[in-house]
Amino acid sequence: MSDRTKELILKTLMVIGMILLFMIFPGSIFWSMLTREKTETVFNIILFTFFGVGILFMILLPIFGGLKQKPVKAEKVPLAFASYNEFLDFLQMRLMQKKYQLQKTVPISPDGDVTVYLRTPKFWTLACFTIIRVPELSDELLDIANDSITNILEEYYGCETITDTVDMISVFCVDRITPDFQKLVNSNIQQGLKNGRLPVGVSFGGKNIYIAKQKDGFAITKHKRLRREFINIMDLQNINK
């Protein structure tokens, strides 16, 4: 059995499970309009089928090797700035024009830092734009950067539990491309059920911008919206919107 077939089976089970879950609730509200006997019969069939699909999924997941994240080549755009400072000056000006406000800059290494810009939440959605500046990106620095951003967001809201949706564009500015940098920008983005994210890599050594792609998924519209926002901020008129 091919990997494609295995992945298709697992994704099909996931979709069936979500449909059955919806049929249990809020679907049970509609089943209540039937007679009590019919309601119990229908509900039991759906419930047992749901558990059966769940058990089958859990059995097949390790056997098939899980849902493997396949590399998706990033969208590459030429960088029009000679240095990080020139790029940063332009980006800061554009963020101000787009109503983003500087929240905080924190160091994450002797020669690296994270800067967070936020836009006042609208309809319970917070637009977040982060700039991570390091000479070379590593998984360790990525974890530190993520923790720093989380701390800044918690400080902004004054609590650890954030109920607003956070749509985040993260721009990683490096001098040299590393395997960890390539893995970040060339991985198929997995959007959260609530929050959205778009990683963007900027290489000043290679003079390119790398916009991570999302190949498929239920939340692909989030990726399209965040990509469009980044293109508008950077005023990239020469690429397909």
GROMACS elastic network, one bead per residue, 0.5 to 0.9 nm:
[ bonds ]
;  ai    aj funct       b0    kb
    1     4     6  0.83122   500
    1     5     6  0.64618   500
    1     6     6  0.69650   500
    2     5     6  0.52579   500
    2     6     6  0.64228   500
    2     7     6  0.87308   500
    3     6     6  0.50426   500
    3     7     6  0.61025   500
    3     8     6  0.85123   500
    3    64     6  0.79120   500
    4     7     6  0.51527   500
    4     8     6  0.61160   500
    4     9     6  0.86922   500
    5     8     6  0.50001   500
    5     9     6  0.62155   500
    5    10     6  0.87280   500
    6     9     6  0.51803   500
    6    10     6  0.63457   500
    6    11     6  0.86799   500
    6    60     6  0.88096   500
    6    64     6  0.62214   500
    6    65     6  0.88512   500
    6    66     6  0.88774   500
    6    67     6  0.86439   500
    7    10     6  0.52022   500
    7    11     6  0.61268   500
    7    12     6  0.84881   500
    7    64     6  0.79823   500
    7    66     6  0.79656   500
    7    67     6  0.61885   500
    7    68     6  0.80922   500
    8    11     6  0.51829   500
    8    12     6  0.60032   500
    8    13     6  0.86116   500
    9    12     6  0.51021   500
    9    13     6  0.62591   500
    9    14     6  0.87047   500
    9    57     6  0.89726   500
   10    13     6  0.51686   500
   10    14     6  0.62971   500
   10    15     6  0.88008   500
   10    57     6  0.65806   500
   10    60     6  0.75778   500
   10    61     6  0.71441   500
   10    64     6  0.86274   500
   10    66     6  0.83011   500
   10    67     6  0.75477   500
   11    15     6  0.62637   500
   11    16     6  0.86349   500
   11    67     6  0.83940   500
   12    15     6  0.51484   500
   12    16     6  0.61620   500
   12    17     6  0.85201   500
   13    16     6  0.50727   500
   13    17     6  0.60269   500
   13    18     6  0.86291   500
   13    53     6  0.64268   500
   13    54     6  0.78492   500
   13    56     6  0.82252   500
   13    57     6  0.64346   500
   14    17     6  0.50717   500
   14    18     6  0.62677   500
   14    19     6  0.87166   500
   14    53     6  0.83200   500
   14    54     6  0.82491   500
   14    57     6  0.76484   500
   15    18     6  0.51511   500
   15    19     6  0.62495   500
   15    20     6  0.86458   500
   16    19     6  0.51341   500
   16    20     6  0.61516   500
   16    21     6  0.85305   500
   16    50     6  0.81617   500
   16    53     6  0.76403   500
   17    20     6  0.51325   500
   17    21     6  0.60487   500
   17    22     6  0.86188   500
   17    49     6  0.86885   500
   17    50     6  0.59150   500
   17    51     6  0.85142   500
   17    53     6  0.63874   500
   17    54     6  0.68462   500
   18    21     6  0.50024   500
   18    22     6  0.62303   500
   18    23     6  0.86219   500
   18    50     6  0.87715   500
   19    22     6  0.51375   500
   19    23     6  0.62538   500
   19    24     6  0.87669   500
   20    24     6  0.62500   500
   20    25     6  0.87355   500
   20    46     6  0.64076   500
   20    47     6  0.77198   500
   20    49     6  0.78172   500
   20    50     6  0.58547   500
   21    24     6  0.51025   500
   21    25     6  0.63825   500
   21    26     6  0.85574   500
   21    27     6  0.85004   500
   21    46     6  0.85071   500
   21    47     6  0.83201   500
   21    50     6  0.70359   500
   22    25     6  0.51257   500
   22    26     6  0.60115   500
   22    27     6  0.59688   500
   22    28     6  0.86777   500
   23    26     6  0.64382   500
   23    28     6  0.64381   500
   23    43     6  0.86389   500
   23    46     6  0.74303   500
   24    27     6  0.52106   500
   24    28     6  0.52232   500
   24    29     6  0.86362   500
   24    43     6  0.69968   500
   24    46     6  0.69610   500
   24    47     6  0.70262   500
   24    50     6  0.89549   500
   25    28     6  0.52448   500
   25    29     6  0.72205   500
   26    29     6  0.57895   500
   26    30     6  0.78474   500
   27    30     6  0.55440   500
   27    31     6  0.66467   500
   27    32     6  0.89997   500
   28    32     6  0.62399   500
   28    39     6  0.83850   500
   28    43     6  0.73168   500
   29    32     6  0.53716   500
   29    33     6  0.74799   500
   30    33     6  0.56473   500
   30    34     6  0.78498   500
   31    34     6  0.56461   500
   31    35     6  0.85552   500
   31    38     6  0.82874   500
   31    39     6  0.55201   500
   31    40     6  0.87199   500
   31    42     6  0.76430   500
   31    43     6  0.76553   500
   32    35     6  0.73143   500
   32    36     6  0.73661   500
   32    39     6  0.60551   500
   32    40     6  0.89971   500
   33    36     6  0.85564   500
   33    39     6  0.79562   500
   34    37     6  0.81371   500
   34    38     6  0.61824   500
   34    39     6  0.57274   500
   35    38     6  0.53250   500
   35    39     6  0.59860   500
   35    40     6  0.86211   500
   36    39     6  0.50415   500
   36    40     6  0.61675   500
   36    41     6  0.86074   500
   37    40     6  0.53109   500
   37    41     6  0.62549   500
   37    42     6  0.87133   500
   38    41     6  0.50562   500
   38    42     6  0.60710   500
   38    43     6  0.83855   500
   39    42     6  0.52789   500
   39    43     6  0.59298   500
   39    44     6  0.84239   500
   40    43     6  0.51357   500
   40    44     6  0.59500   500
   40    45     6  0.85026   500
   41    44     6  0.52958   500
   41    45     6  0.62236   500
   41    46     6  0.87255   500
   42    45     6  0.52130   500
   42    46     6  0.62576   500
   42    47     6  0.85817   500
   43    46     6  0.52187   500
   43    47     6  0.60111   500
   43    48     6  0.85682   500
   44    47     6  0.50217   500
   44    48     6  0.59856   500
   44    49     6  0.83212   500
   45    48     6  0.54093   500
   45    49     6  0.60480   500
   45    50     6  0.85144   500
   46    49     6  0.51296   500
   46    50     6  0.60355   500
   46    51     6  0.87294   500
   47    50     6  0.50628   500
   47    51     6  0.63478   500
   47    52     6  0.85630   500
   48    51     6  0.51805   500
   48    52     6  0.60274   500
   48    53     6  0.85937   500
   49    53     6  0.60928   500
   49    54     6  0.84977   500
   50    53     6  0.52320   500
   50    54     6  0.61654   500
   50    55     6  0.86729   500
   51    55     6  0.60895   500
   51    56     6  0.85037   500
   52    55     6  0.52270   500
   52    56     6  0.61293   500
   52    57     6  0.85376   500
   53    56     6  0.50846   500
   53    57     6  0.60578   500
   53    58     6  0.86589   500
   54    57     6  0.50935   500
   54    58     6  0.62579   500
   54    59     6  0.86739   500
   55    58     6  0.51370   500
   55    59     6  0.62109   500
   55    60     6  0.86512   500
   56    59     6  0.51205   500
   56    60     6  0.60988   500
   56    61     6  0.84304   500
   57    60     6  0.52155   500
   57    61     6  0.58294   500
   58    61     6  0.53137   500
   58    62     6  0.72854   500
   59    62     6  0.65172   500
   59    63     6  0.68260   500
   59    64     6  0.89970   500
   60    64     6  0.57799   500
   60    65     6  0.82423   500
   60    66     6  0.81171   500
   61    64     6  0.54231   500
   61    65     6  0.60980   500
   61    67     6  0.75132   500
   62    66     6  0.56441   500
   63    66     6  0.75652   500
   64    67     6  0.81229   500
   65    68     6  0.74181   500
   69    72     6  0.89860   500
   69   187     6  0.70618   500
   69   188     6  0.65878   500
   69   189     6  0.89234   500
   70   186     6  0.88834   500
   70   187     6  0.67090   500
   70   188     6  0.65000   500
   71   183     6  0.78964   500
   71   186     6  0.55285   500
   71   188     6  0.61165   500
   72   185     6  0.83674   500
   72   186     6  0.50294   500
   72   187     6  0.54101   500
   72   188     6  0.53733   500
   72   189     6  0.87957   500
   72   212     6  0.79504   500
   72   213     6  0.66070   500
   72   214     6  0.76493   500
   72   215     6  0.71620   500
   73    76     6  0.87092   500
   73   185     6  0.76747   500
   73   187     6  0.74634   500
   73   188     6  0.84283   500
   73   212     6  0.75827   500
   73   213     6  0.73201   500
   74   182     6  0.89237   500
   74   185     6  0.58314   500
   74   186     6  0.50975   500
   74   187     6  0.80003   500
   74   188     6  0.89204   500
   74   200     6  0.89440   500
   74   210     6  0.56201   500
   74   211     6  0.54500   500
   74   213     6  0.57389   500
   75   185     6  0.88477   500
   75   186     6  0.88598   500
   75   209     6  0.79966   500
   75   210     6  0.55237   500
   75   212     6  0.63891   500
   75   213     6  0.69046   500
   76   208     6  0.65007   500
   76   209     6  0.56599   500
   76   211     6  0.64795   500
   76   212     6  0.89396   500
   77   207     6  0.88582   500
   77   208     6  0.56399   500
   77   210     6  0.64677   500
   77   211     6  0.79821   500
   77   236     6  0.89577   500
   77   239     6  0.80070   500
   78   206     6  0.89691   500
   78   207     6  0.61894   500
   78   209     6  0.60774   500
   78   210     6  0.88762   500
   79    82     6  0.80333   500
   79    87     6  0.89312   500
   79   202     6  0.77731   500
   79   203     6  0.81040   500
   79   204     6  0.77975   500
   79   206     6  0.85422   500
   79   209     6  0.57739   500
   80    87     6  0.82770   500
   80   207     6  0.75531   500
   80   208     6  0.82784   500
   81    84     6  0.74713   500
   81    85     6  0.88219   500
   81    86     6  0.61116   500
   81    87     6  0.55512   500
   81   204     6  0.82441   500
   81   207     6  0.78307   500
   82    85     6  0.85986   500
   82    86     6  0.67801   500
   82    87     6  0.76725   500
   82   204     6  0.74269   500
   82   207     6  0.78995   500
   83    86     6  0.53368   500
   83    87     6  0.63055   500
   83    88     6  0.86201   500
   83   204     6  0.66101   500
   84    88     6  0.59222   500
   84    89     6  0.85303   500
   84   133     6  0.88111   500
   84   173     6  0.76527   500
   84   174     6  0.87118   500
   84   175     6  0.87899   500
   84   204     6  0.70413   500
   85    89     6  0.60977   500
   85    90     6  0.86785   500
   86    89     6  0.52539   500
   86    90     6  0.64840   500
   86    91     6  0.87030   500
   87    90     6  0.53602   500
   87    91     6  0.61450   500
   87    92     6  0.86443   500
   88    92     6  0.59471   500
   88    93     6  0.84714   500
   89    92     6  0.53337   500
   89    93     6  0.63086   500
   89    94     6  0.87758   500
   90    93     6  0.52246   500
   90    94     6  0.62883   500
   90    95     6  0.86820   500
   90   234     6  0.83007   500
   91    94     6  0.51321   500
   91    95     6  0.60768   500
   91    96     6  0.86167   500
   91   233     6  0.75366   500
   91   234     6  0.69158   500
   92    95     6  0.51176   500
   92    96     6  0.62524   500
   92    97     6  0.86834   500
   92   102     6  0.88254   500
   93    96     6  0.52910   500
   93    97     6  0.63872   500
   93    98     6  0.88332   500
   94    98     6  0.62474   500
   94    99     6  0.87973   500
   94   100     6  0.87599   500
   94   233     6  0.58122   500
   94   234     6  0.71561   500
   94   235     6  0.84562   500
   95    98     6  0.50030   500
   95    99     6  0.63966   500
   95   100     6  0.52010   500
   95   101     6  0.75406   500
   95   102     6  0.88722   500
   95   117     6  0.79459   500
   95   129     6  0.85775   500
   95   233     6  0.66624   500
   95   234     6  0.89982   500
   96    99     6  0.51164   500
   96   100     6  0.53241   500
   96   101     6  0.65716   500
   96   102     6  0.85393   500
   97   100     6  0.74731   500
   97   233     6  0.86839   500
   98   119     6  0.84736   500
   98   233     6  0.72441   500
   99   118     6  0.85051   500
   99   119     6  0.61732   500
   99   120     6  0.82180   500
  100   117     6  0.57843   500
  100   118     6  0.52478   500
  100   120     6  0.77559   500
  100   127     6  0.81696   500
  100   128     6  0.82135   500
  100   129     6  0.80407   500
  101   116     6  0.85488   500
  101   117     6  0.52490   500
  101   118     6  0.53350   500
  101   119     6  0.60826   500
  101   120     6  0.83499   500
  102   105     6  0.83479   500
  102   115     6  0.77719   500
  102   116     6  0.63160   500
  102   118     6  0.66057   500
  102   119     6  0.89586   500
  103   115     6  0.75856   500
  103   116     6  0.55125   500
  103   117     6  0.53193   500
  103   118     6  0.64468   500
  103   152     6  0.78479   500
  103   156     6  0.81048   500
  104   114     6  0.81755   500
  104   115     6  0.57910   500
  104   116     6  0.55980   500
  104   117     6  0.74372   500
  104   152     6  0.72408   500
  105   113     6  0.67781   500
  105   114     6  0.55125   500
  105   116     6  0.64903   500
  106   112     6  0.88195   500
  106   113     6  0.55196   500
  106   114     6  0.53912   500
  106   115     6  0.65857   500
  106   116     6  0.88746   500
  106   148     6  0.73920   500
  107   110     6  0.73102   500
  107   111     6  0.78644   500
  107   112     6  0.59061   500
  107   114     6  0.62664   500
  107   115     6  0.88297   500
  107   145     6  0.89302   500
  107   148     6  0.87994   500
  108   111     6  0.79368   500
  108   112     6  0.55244   500
  108   114     6  0.68235   500
  108   134     6  0.86617   500
  108   141     6  0.70847   500
  108   144     6  0.64225   500
  108   145     6  0.64844   500
  108   148     6  0.78377   500
  109   113     6  0.66759   500
  109   134     6  0.80080   500
  109   141     6  0.77750   500
  109   144     6  0.89655   500
  110   113     6  0.84190   500
  111   133     6  0.83011   500
  111   134     6  0.65454   500
  111   135     6  0.74329   500
  112   132     6  0.75160   500
  112   133     6  0.53216   500
  112   135     6  0.72317   500
  112   141     6  0.89088   500
  113   131     6  0.82091   500
  113   132     6  0.60177   500
  113   133     6  0.54594   500
  113   134     6  0.68604   500
  113   145     6  0.79883   500
  114   130     6  0.69340   500
  114   131     6  0.56917   500
  114   133     6  0.63780   500
  114   134     6  0.88755   500
  114   145     6  0.64928   500
  114   148     6  0.74925   500
  114   149     6  0.75748   500
  115   129     6  0.83742   500
  115   130     6  0.55854   500
  115   131     6  0.51096   500
  115   132     6  0.65453   500
  115   133     6  0.83769   500
  115   149     6  0.83423   500
  116   128     6  0.70745   500
  116   129     6  0.59498   500
  116   131     6  0.65473   500
  116   132     6  0.88144   500
  116   149     6  0.71017   500
  116   152     6  0.77226   500
  116   153     6  0.88202   500
  117   127     6  0.83984   500
  117   128     6  0.58662   500
  117   129     6  0.50417   500
  117   130     6  0.61047   500
  117   131     6  0.84177   500
  118   121     6  0.84462   500
  118   126     6  0.71391   500
  118   127     6  0.58398   500
  118   129     6  0.63434   500
  118   130     6  0.85894   500
  119   122     6  0.85233   500
  119   126     6  0.63865   500
  119   127     6  0.52950   500
  119   128     6  0.66314   500
  119   129     6  0.85637   500
  120   125     6  0.85631   500
  120   126     6  0.65057   500
  120   127     6  0.74584   500
  121   124     6  0.57106   500
  121   125     6  0.50770   500
  121   127     6  0.68501   500
  121   164     6  0.79083   500
  121   165     6  0.88400   500
  121   166     6  0.89363   500
  122   125     6  0.53014   500
  122   126     6  0.67047   500
  122   127     6  0.85678   500
  123   126     6  0.85540   500
  123   164     6  0.86705   500
  124   163     6  0.80018   500
  124   165     6  0.62314   500
  124   166     6  0.87439   500
  125   164     6  0.54425   500
  125   166     6  0.58413   500
  125   167     6  0.71305   500
  125   195     6  0.89625   500
  126   164     6  0.66025   500
  126   165     6  0.60430   500
  126   167     6  0.61631   500
  126   168     6  0.83012   500
  127   165     6  0.86008   500
  127   166     6  0.61666   500
  127   167     6  0.51190   500
  127   168     6  0.62123   500
  127   169     6  0.82431   500
  128   166     6  0.67900   500
  128   167     6  0.59632   500
  128   169     6  0.63354   500
  128   170     6  0.82911   500
  129   167     6  0.84537   500
  129   168     6  0.57323   500
  129   170     6  0.60064   500
  129   171     6  0.78160   500
  130   149     6  0.78994   500
  130   168     6  0.73936   500
  130   169     6  0.62476   500
  130   171     6  0.61033   500
  130   172     6  0.84393   500
  131   169     6  0.86048   500
  131   170     6  0.60124   500
  131   172     6  0.61319   500
  131   173     6  0.72461   500
  132   142     6  0.88461   500
  132   145     6  0.71946   500
  132   170     6  0.72672   500
  132   171     6  0.60369   500
  132   173     6  0.60077   500
  132   174     6  0.85281   500
  133   136     6  0.87673   500
  133   137     6  0.87983   500
  133   171     6  0.83295   500
  133   172     6  0.61119   500
  133   174     6  0.63545   500
  134   137     6  0.62459   500
  134   141     6  0.84275   500
  134   172     6  0.76653   500
  134   173     6  0.63259   500
  134   174     6  0.53853   500
  134   175     6  0.75705   500
  135   173     6  0.76450   500
  135   176     6  0.64258   500
  135   177     6  0.89300   500
  136   141     6  0.89779   500
  136   173     6  0.85998   500
  136   174     6  0.55193   500
  136   175     6  0.64143   500
  136   176     6  0.56592   500
  136   177     6  0.67097   500
  136   178     6  0.65621   500
  136   180     6  0.89568   500
  136   181     6  0.79465   500
  137   140     6  0.83236   500
  137   141     6  0.64133   500
  137   142     6  0.69810   500
  137   172     6  0.79978   500
  137   173     6  0.86186   500
  137   174     6  0.68504   500
  137   176     6  0.82959   500
  137   177     6  0.76408   500
  137   178     6  0.65211   500
  137   179     6  0.85560   500
  137   180     6  0.63384   500
  137   181     6  0.56718   500
  138   141     6  0.52400   500
  138   142     6  0.61403   500
  138   143     6  0.87134   500
  138   178     6  0.75489   500
  138   179     6  0.81919   500
  138   180     6  0.54464   500
  138   181     6  0.70719   500
  139   143     6  0.62339   500
  139   144     6  0.86858   500
  139   180     6  0.62154   500
  139   181     6  0.85614   500
  140   143     6  0.52399   500
  140   144     6  0.63661   500
  140   145     6  0.86666   500
  141   145     6  0.60176   500
  141   146     6  0.85500   500
  142   145     6  0.50669   500
  142   146     6  0.61791   500
  142   147     6  0.86525   500
  143   146     6  0.51268   500
  143   147     6  0.62146   500
  143   148     6  0.86070   500
  144   147     6  0.51486   500
  144   148     6  0.61515   500
  144   149     6  0.86773   500
  145   148     6  0.50604   500
  145   149     6  0.62005   500
  145   150     6  0.86145   500
  146   149     6  0.51684   500
  146   150     6  0.61938   500
  146   151     6  0.86725   500
  147   150     6  0.50834   500
  147   151     6  0.62189   500
  147   152     6  0.87189   500
  148   151     6  0.51112   500
  148   152     6  0.62867   500
  148   153     6  0.87380   500
  149   152     6  0.51022   500
  149   153     6  0.62479   500
  149   154     6  0.86335   500
  150   153     6  0.51649   500
  150   154     6  0.61714   500
  150   155     6  0.85497   500
  150   160     6  0.88985   500
  151   154     6  0.51024   500
  151   155     6  0.60848   500
  151   156     6  0.85891   500
  151   160     6  0.84523   500
  152   155     6  0.50005   500
  152   156     6  0.61534   500
  152   157     6  0.87722   500
  153   157     6  0.63291   500
  153   158     6  0.83414   500
  153   159     6  0.87847   500
  153   160     6  0.85526   500
  153   162     6  0.82663   500
  154   157     6  0.52205   500
  154   158     6  0.56836   500
  154   159     6  0.53275   500
  154   160     6  0.52302   500
  154   161     6  0.75179   500
  154   162     6  0.72654   500
  155   159     6  0.67538   500
  155   160     6  0.81499   500
  156   159     6  0.81030   500
  157   160     6  0.78748   500
  157   161     6  0.84654   500
  157   162     6  0.70908   500
  158   161     6  0.89102   500
  159   162     6  0.70847   500
  162   165     6  0.79087   500
  162   166     6  0.86596   500
  163   166     6  0.89644   500
  164   194     6  0.88756   500
  164   195     6  0.87351   500
  165   194     6  0.60016   500
  165   195     6  0.53254   500
  165   196     6  0.79660   500
  166   194     6  0.77951   500
  166   195     6  0.50351   500
  166   196     6  0.64646   500
  166   197     6  0.82655   500
  167   194     6  0.89430   500
  167   195     6  0.57006   500
  167   197     6  0.57700   500
  167   198     6  0.83472   500
  167   222     6  0.82684   500
  167   226     6  0.75107   500
  168   195     6  0.79126   500
  168   196     6  0.60973   500
  168   198     6  0.63453   500
  168   199     6  0.84241   500
  168   226     6  0.77981   500
  169   196     6  0.84711   500
  169   197     6  0.57249   500
  169   199     6  0.60884   500
  169   200     6  0.73869   500
  169   226     6  0.68914   500
  169   227     6  0.84629   500
  169   229     6  0.87223   500
  169   230     6  0.73846   500
  170   197     6  0.74956   500
  170   198     6  0.61733   500
  170   200     6  0.59927   500
  170   201     6  0.83435   500
  171   198     6  0.84425   500
  171   199     6  0.61415   500
  171   201     6  0.57269   500
  171   202     6  0.69947   500
  172   181     6  0.84495   500
  172   199     6  0.75157   500
  172   200     6  0.60897   500
  172   202     6  0.59302   500
  172   203     6  0.83770   500
  173   200     6  0.85818   500
  173   201     6  0.61507   500
  173   203     6  0.61686   500
  173   204     6  0.75141   500
  174   177     6  0.69231   500
  174   181     6  0.86498   500
  174   201     6  0.77090   500
  174   202     6  0.62137   500
  174   203     6  0.51594   500
  174   204     6  0.63290   500
  174   205     6  0.78026   500
  175   202     6  0.83939   500
  175   203     6  0.56544   500
  175   205     6  0.50761   500
  175   206     6  0.80366   500
  176   181     6  0.89771   500
  176   203     6  0.64638   500
  176   204     6  0.72786   500
  176   205     6  0.56402   500
  176   206     6  0.75771   500
  177   180     6  0.82152   500
  177   181     6  0.60124   500
  177   182     6  0.69978   500
  177   203     6  0.66934   500
  177   205     6  0.77778   500
  177   206     6  0.79041   500
  178   181     6  0.50811   500
  178   182     6  0.63190   500
  178   183     6  0.86336   500
  179   182     6  0.50261   500
  179   183     6  0.60617   500
  179   184     6  0.85999   500
  180   183     6  0.50080   500
  180   184     6  0.62034   500
  180   185     6  0.88734   500
  181   184     6  0.51655   500
  181   185     6  0.64824   500
  181   186     6  0.85086   500
  181   201     6  0.74951   500
  182   185     6  0.54475   500
  182   186     6  0.57806   500
  182   187     6  0.82428   500
  182   201     6  0.86901   500
  183   186     6  0.53017   500
  183   187     6  0.58370   500
  184   187     6  0.57789   500
  184   188     6  0.89316   500
  184   189     6  0.89976   500
  184   199     6  0.73748   500
  184   200     6  0.86311   500
  184   201     6  0.82224   500
  184   212     6  0.78170   500
  185   188     6  0.82990   500
  185   189     6  0.87431   500
  185   199     6  0.65036   500
  185   200     6  0.65676   500
  185   201     6  0.63697   500
  185   210     6  0.64812   500
  185   211     6  0.66637   500
  185   213     6  0.78118   500
  186   189     6  0.86893   500
  186   210     6  0.85651   500
  186   211     6  0.86674   500
  186   212     6  0.60858   500
  186   213     6  0.74226   500
  187   190     6  0.88330   500
  187   212     6  0.71190   500
  187   213     6  0.75313   500
  187   214     6  0.81947   500
  188   212     6  0.73623   500
  188   213     6  0.59754   500
  188   214     6  0.50238   500
  188   215     6  0.61436   500
  188   216     6  0.82539   500
  189   197     6  0.80242   500
  189   198     6  0.76269   500
  189   199     6  0.83120   500
  189   212     6  0.71082   500
  189   213     6  0.63378   500
  189   215     6  0.77327   500
  189   216     6  0.88034   500
  189   223     6  0.82166   500
  190   196     6  0.88353   500
  190   197     6  0.84706   500
  190   214     6  0.72937   500
  190   216     6  0.88745   500
  190   217     6  0.75194   500
  190   219     6  0.82672   500
  190   220     6  0.88097   500
  191   194     6  0.80779   500
  191   195     6  0.69546   500
  191   196     6  0.55007   500
  191   197     6  0.65103   500
  191   198     6  0.88125   500
  191   214     6  0.86359   500
  191   217     6  0.79803   500
  191   218     6  0.83504   500
  191   219     6  0.60525   500
  191   220     6  0.75895   500
  191   222     6  0.75213   500
  191   223     6  0.77539   500
  192   195     6  0.51182   500
  192   196     6  0.60567   500
  192   197     6  0.81662   500
  192   219     6  0.77263   500
  193   196     6  0.81169   500
  193   218     6  0.86636   500
  193   219     6  0.74326   500
  195   222     6  0.86949   500
  196   219     6  0.83067   500
  196   222     6  0.59313   500
  196   223     6  0.71830   500
  196   226     6  0.78753   500
  197   222     6  0.77699   500
  197   223     6  0.70633   500
  197   226     6  0.72758   500
  198   211     6  0.78016   500
  198   212     6  0.67376   500
  198   213     6  0.82512   500
  198   222     6  0.88498   500
  198   223     6  0.65364   500
  198   226     6  0.63394   500
  198   227     6  0.70360   500
  198   230     6  0.88128   500
  199   210     6  0.86107   500
  199   211     6  0.67099   500
  199   212     6  0.57687   500
  199   213     6  0.87571   500
  200   209     6  0.71410   500
  200   210     6  0.56162   500
  200   212     6  0.59712   500
  200   230     6  0.89915   500
  201   208     6  0.82470   500
  201   209     6  0.57433   500
  201   211     6  0.64806   500
  201   212     6  0.79342   500
  202   206     6  0.86004   500
  202   207     6  0.76088   500
  202   208     6  0.60243   500
  202   210     6  0.62094   500
  202   211     6  0.87481   500
  203   206     6  0.53033   500
  203   207     6  0.55445   500
  203   208     6  0.54881   500
  203   209     6  0.64665   500
  203   210     6  0.81081   500
  204   208     6  0.69852   500
  204   209     6  0.88099   500
  205   208     6  0.82210   500
  206   209     6  0.88671   500
  211   227     6  0.78270   500
  212   227     6  0.88819   500
  213   223     6  0.76630   500
  213   227     6  0.88669   500
  214   217     6  0.76550   500
  214   220     6  0.65118   500
  214   223     6  0.66354   500
  214   224     6  0.86004   500
  215   220     6  0.78021   500
  216   219     6  0.80768   500
  216   220     6  0.61303   500
  217   220     6  0.55599   500
  218   221     6  0.80140   500
  219   222     6  0.55720   500
  219   223     6  0.72874   500
  220   223     6  0.52111   500
  220   224     6  0.64935   500
  220   225     6  0.87858   500
  221   224     6  0.50364   500
  221   225     6  0.61539   500
  221   226     6  0.86246   500
  222   225     6  0.51366   500
  222   226     6  0.61640   500
  222   227     6  0.84776   500
  223   226     6  0.51861   500
  223   227     6  0.59400   500
  223   228     6  0.84503   500
  224   227     6  0.51206   500
  224   228     6  0.61050   500
  224   229     6  0.86134   500
  224   241     6  0.88279   500
  225   228     6  0.51538   500
  225   229     6  0.62499   500
  225   230     6  0.87846   500
  226   230     6  0.62187   500
  226   231     6  0.86102   500
  227   230     6  0.51469   500
  227   231     6  0.61965   500
  227   232     6  0.86142   500
  227   241     6  0.82151   500
  228   231     6  0.51157   500
  228   232     6  0.61729   500
  228   233     6  0.86340   500
  228   241     6  0.63350   500
  229   232     6  0.51334   500
  229   233     6  0.61782   500
  229   234     6  0.86473   500
  230   233     6  0.50594   500
  230   234     6  0.60994   500
  230   235     6  0.82768   500
  230   236     6  0.86179   500
  231   234     6  0.51857   500
  231   235     6  0.57664   500
  231   236     6  0.52481   500
  231   237     6  0.77199   500
  231   239     6  0.84512   500
  231   241     6  0.75830   500
  232   236     6  0.65901   500
  232   237     6  0.81782   500
  233   236     6  0.79531   500
  234   237     6  0.87866   500
  235   238     6  0.88999   500
  236   239     6  0.64224   500
  237   240     6  0.79672   500
  237   241     6  0.83352   500
  238   241     6  0.89124   500
